[in-house]
Amino acid sequence: MSTLLKATERKDLKHSTTTRLRKQGNFPAVVYGNKVESKPISINSADFIKAIRESGRNGVLTLTVDNDKFSVMLHDIQTDPLKREVLHADFQVVDMSKEVEVDVNIVLTGDAPGVKEGGVMQQAIHQVSVRALPQDIPSSIEIDVSNLQIGDTVTVENIDTNGKYELNHEPSETIASILPPKQEEDIDSGEQQDELDEAEKTENTEEKSEE
């Protein structure tokens, strides 16, 4: 059962109305797709945050707009980076019998022995493109790195999809790897030469003073 989210159709699209909407704890949004004409709506911010926490960023929501009901996924969201408030959101109506493509976050879990030994964990990609039925899209993909040693690499082919979704990437694409500890360069950094130059200047100054 998908998470329910209530919305109200927006008929007055004036800037002043949108401002008043936000002051009341709501934000403007739009719903469209799957033969549904674009419809401006407003949603309560607290209800939206609760729904996304329950369903996940890529979860399917049951969006009710007055007397209409849609199965939707959050397609895009705009937030205020300072106030951390939702400014606008796009909801895409989905056909539950047809596959969709979305980006899913990758989360590395566990403590890699290679890092404890001084290696550096480098994550090359933080999201992967996934194709699946809406209800089979994972909210995130966890990859256990607790067995990785220095020099080990995790690639796309290491992701266990359980046969529920496809990854739109080459199997050999690197997700994360543990690099060897940085070695001290045997190249003169120039500091020693600077000290010699400074000492030479001092000696020249003292010789001139004696003269």
MOUR-V736163 format. One line per field, one symbol per residue. psi: psi as a letter, one per 20 degrees, with the letter a starting at -180 (. if undefined). A space follows every 50 residues. Layout:
# MOUR-V736163
psi = ???
This chain:
# MOUR-V736163
psi = pqpppqrppohojqhhhhghghhjjrqqrqprrljpqpoprqqpgghggg ghhghrhjrpqoppndjqpqorqogqppqohgilqphqqppppqoiiqqr prppqpppqrophhhhjirppoogqiqqpqprqgijpqhropppjijprp iqqprhiipoijjhrqplrphippgqqoqqqpqppjppiigghhggghhh ggghghghhh.
